[in-house]
Amino acid sequence: MSASLPYVLILYYSRHGATRAMAERLAAGVESLRGIEARLRTVPPVSPTCEAVDPEIPAEGAVYASLDDLRHCAGLAIGSPTRFGNMAAPLKHFLDGTSELWLGGALIDKPATAFTSTSSLHGGQETTLLTMLVPLLHHGMVYAGLPYSETELMETTRGGTPYGASHLAGKRSDQPLDDHERALAQAQGRRLARLALALAPLQEKRS
């Protein structure tokens, strides 16, 4: 990763790997454009106890996100499996700790989007995406969904919404992304990158 290029932060929590697979497709979409890079980051699980038991660096996959990853991004995509129609607790816990960035207006006018995965077809994909939108709006971000110019939205029989990419992982969470889901996730990353480059002058004016 070049230190000189702006980056889109793709921040996700994945329990069984489906959301991680989506994050990787968004990253491919981001990096299909010149002049911008993708930075994949995850968040640690949370525990009902107060004892920290996980290592500081995960055994596999993306490293854990820091506030600086968020502070300096040109755009943000957040991804989570659905938990009763809402984002999973680990991602919510991380976002709850971003008050410092909110106070400083660090994310104002930056583009953002969300993506999700569910076990069942009607398992809360759209409500999860809409609730993930709320903290992004509080941060002053510019939300970008998926427009219907992405024809896969009209063809998919599994995941895919105008609020953001989604995936039907199945009751065992072991179904891979199908062609439509992959295409939509990649299109979402590409659109976010394009908007990040376009909105960059607003960041320069504010800084």
CORMO-V86050 format. One record per run of one state. SS is the DSSP state (2 for helix, 1 for strand, 0 for the rest). FROM is the first residue (numbers start at 1). TO is the last residue. If there is no record, write none. Layout:
SS/FROM/TO  SS/FROM/TO
This chain:
0/1/5  1/6/12  0/13/17  2/18/30  0/31/35  1/36/42  0/43/63  1/64/64  0/65/66  2/67/71  0/72/74  1/75/83  0/84/85  1/86/87  0/88/88  2/89/96  0/97/98  2/99/104  0/105/110  1/111/118  0/119/124  2/125/138  0/139/141  1/142/143  0/144/151  2/152/155  0/156/160  1/161/161  0/162/163  1/164/164  0/165/165  1/166/168  0/169/178  2/179/206  0/207/207
